[in-house]
Amino acid sequence: MEALTKLVESLSVDNKSLGGDKRVNCRLTNIQIFQLLLLMPFFAVREFSH
């Protein structure tokens, strides 16, 4: 997981390329959501609702 996190951080992706600005009440950043979506297949999570 740590290697994947470092890889995503090294990509230097900004908020606009990942969907733009989010609402104030959203606790996760776009990069955190992107990392979670990348990690889901490694933990056998089929859908986001799980």
HELIX and SHEET records of a PDB file:
HELIX    1   1 GLU A    2  SER A   10  1                                   9    
HELIX    2   2 LYS A   16  LEU A   18  5                                   3    
HELIX    3   3 ASN A   30  LEU A   39  1                                  10    
HELIX    4   4 MET A   40  PHE A   43  5                                   4    
END                                                                             
